[in-house]
């Protein structure tokens, strides 16, 4: 799965240029035009890396960087891309939590090289699957729904991981039983799977009607990534 990068830049031309180069380099790119929109995008897409302008409307880049670090999202890398060229600006940016600092004007190929270098150092901490605010981190054993950590049982976690790793594919009860209870008797476990899914739905959907894990009558269940 591609790594997601959030580009926060109020200049449309720069934002689109960065998007083009990072997309061509193989990343999924999400854009935000101001600091407040960046918060929403951050919680929705759970990026692995943020390319951050500092002089932003509504919320400065420095304040956004502090907010990310206050969220204890230390696995998220931040590259500041700014017209602030003074040495003390760079030092301050690194002190408040940036992993790298580039100044404008910049070479887009150099930016891509810096992104790749930072992710070589930090990418192993950013193994996750994310769909519409729901994020599972298999190595850390964590599930986030926007800014909320979910408390899942071992079986609920494994079930959700299997669903999110196979989006939009119908999974039969037999397949799910094999994932959770590979040596157990199927006849005993059909209702157990249904019970796990019922509890999981209650935790990952704030709507009484299931919207992420759908029942496919006569076939099984399907995780929908839309």
C-alpha positions in Angstrom: 0.0 0.0 0.0 1.2 3.5 -0.9 2.4 5.9 1.8 0.2 9.0 2.3 1.7 12.5 2.3 -0.2 15.5 3.4 0.8 18.7 1.6 -0.2 21.9 3.5 0.3 25.0 1.3 -1.9 28.0 0.6 -0.2 28.8 -2.7 -2.2 26.9 -5.3 0.7 26.7 -7.8 3.2 25.4 -5.3 0.7 22.9 -3.8 -0.1 21.5 -7.2 3.5 21.3 -8.2 4.4 19.4 -5.1 1.4 17.1 -5.6 2.5 16.2 -9.1 6.1 15.4 -8.2 5.2 13.3 -5.1 2.5 11.5 -7.0 4.9 10.7 -9.8 7.3 9.4 -7.1 4.7 6.8 -6.0 3.0 8.5 -3.0 -0.7 9.1 -2.3 -1.0 12.9 -1.8 -3.7 14.8 0.2 -3.8 18.6 0.1 -4.9 21.3 2.6 -4.9 25.0 2.0 -4.8 26.3 5.6 -3.9 25.1 9.1 -7.5 24.3 10.2 -8.3 22.3 7.0 -4.9 20.5 7.6 -6.2 19.3 11.0 -9.3 17.7 9.4 -7.2 16.1 6.7 -4.6 14.8 9.2 -7.3 13.0 11.2 -9.1 11.7 8.1 -6.1 10.3 6.3 -3.5 9.7 9.0 -0.5 10.5 6.7 3.0 9.1 7.1 4.6 12.5 6.3 3.6 16.1 6.2 5.0 18.8 3.8 4.3 21.9 5.8 4.3 25.6 4.8 4.7 27.9 7.8 2.9 31.1 6.8 -0.6 29.6 6.6 -4.1 31.2 7.1 -6.1 30.4 10.2 -3.4 28.4 11.9 0.3 28.8 11.4 2.6 26.0 10.3 4.4 26.2 13.7 1.2 25.8 15.6 0.1 22.9 13.4 3.4 21.2 14.0 3.0 21.6 17.8 -0.5 20.2 17.5 0.7 17.1 15.7 3.4 16.4 18.3 0.9 17.0 21.1 -1.3 14.3 19.6 1.6 11.9 20.3 1.8 11.0 16.6 5.5 10.8 16.7 5.5 8.3 13.8 4.4 11.1 11.5 7.4 12.9 9.8 7.2 16.6 9.1 9.2 18.5 6.5 8.8 22.3 6.7 8.9 24.1 3.3 9.0 27.8 4.0 10.0 31.2 2.7 11.5 31.8 6.2 15.2 31.5 5.4 16.8 32.8 8.6 18.9 30.3 10.6 16.9 30.9 13.8 13.7 30.1 11.9 15.2 26.8 10.8 16.4 26.0 14.3 13.0 26.8 15.8 11.2 24.6 13.2 13.5 21.7 14.1 13.1 22.3 17.9 9.2 22.2 17.7 9.2 18.9 15.9 10.1 19.1 12.3 12.3 16.3 10.9 13.7 18.5 8.0 13.5 22.0 6.8 13.7 23.3 3.2 13.5 26.9 2.0 11.7 28.5 -0.9 12.4 28.8 -3.8 13.1 25.0 -4.0 13.8 22.3 -6.6 10.9 19.8 -6.6 13.3 16.9 -7.3 15.3 17.9 -4.2 12.1 17.9 -2.1 11.3 14.4 -3.3 14.8 13.3 -2.4 14.3 14.8 1.1 10.9 13.0 1.5 12.5 9.7 0.5 15.4 10.2 2.9 13.2 11.0 5.8 10.9 8.1 5.1 13.9 5.7 4.9 14.6 6.7 8.5 11.0 6.8 9.8 8.9 4.8 7.4 9.0 1.6 9.4 7.1 3.3 12.2 4.3 4.3 9.8 2.9 1.0 8.8 -0.8 1.5 8.7 -4.0 1.0 6.7 -6.4 4.0 6.6 -9.9 4.5 5.2 -12.0 7.6 5.9 -10.6 8.4 9.3 -10.4 4.7 10.5 -6.7 3.7 10.9 -5.2 0.4 12.0 -1.5 0.1 12.9 -0.7 -3.6 13.0 2.8 -3.3 14.5 1.6 -1.0 17.3 -1.7 -2.8 17.9 -3.6 0.4 17.7 -6.8 1.5 16.0 -7.8 5.1 15.6 -11.1 6.6 14.5 -10.2 10.2 13.6 -8.7 11.5 16.9 -10.1 8.7 19.1 -8.2 5.5 20.1 -10.5 2.5 20.0 -10.3 -0.3 22.6 -10.6 -3.6 20.6 -10.2 -7.1 21.8 -7.6 -9.3 20.2 -10.2 -11.0 18.0 -11.8 -7.7 17.0 -8.4 -6.3 16.1 -7.5 -9.3 13.9 -10.9 -9.3 12.3 -10.7 -5.6 11.4 -7.1 -6.0 10.1 -8.3 -8.8 7.8 -11.2 -6.7 6.6 -9.1 -3.6 6.0 -6.4 -5.5 4.2 -9.1 -6.9 1.8 -11.4 -3.9 1.1 -14.5 -4.3 -1.1 -14.0 -8.1 -1.2 -16.8 -10.4 0.2 -15.3 -12.6 3.0 -17.3 -15.7 4.0 -17.7 -16.8 7.6 -15.5 -19.8 6.8 -12.7 -17.4 5.7 -13.1 -15.3 8.8 -13.2 -18.3 11.1 -10.0 -19.6 9.5 -8.3 -16.2 10.2 -9.4 -16.1 13.9 -9.7 -19.7 14.9 -7.8 -21.9 12.4 -8.1 -25.1 14.4 -11.6 -24.8 15.8 -14.9 -26.4 14.8 -16.7 -24.3 12.2 -20.2 -25.4 13.4 -19.6 -23.8 16.8 -18.2 -20.6 15.5 -20.6 -19.1 13.0 -22.5 -17.2 15.7 -19.2 -16.3 17.4 -18.1 -14.5 14.2 -21.4 -12.7 14.0 -21.0 -11.6 17.6 -17.5 -10.3 17.0 -18.7 -8.3 14.0 -21.6 -6.9 15.9 -19.3 -5.6 18.6 -16.8 -4.3 16.0 -19.4 -2.4 14.2 -20.5 -0.7 17.4 -17.0 0.5 17.9 -16.0 1.7 14.4 -19.4 3.2 13.3 -21.0 6.1 15.1 -24.1 5.4 13.0 -26.6 2.7 14.1 -26.7 1.5 10.5 -23.5 -0.3 9.5 -21.6 1.6 6.9 -18.1 0.1 7.0 -18.7 -3.6 7.4 -21.7 -4.6 5.3 -23.6 -8.0 5.3 -23.8 -9.6 1.9 -26.8 -11.9 2.2 -25.9 -15.6 1.7 -22.2 -14.9 1.2 -20.6 -13.2 4.2 -19.3 -9.7 5.0 -17.6 -6.9 3.1 -15.5 -4.0 4.3 -16.4 -0.9 2.3 -13.6 1.7 1.9 -15.9 4.5 0.5 
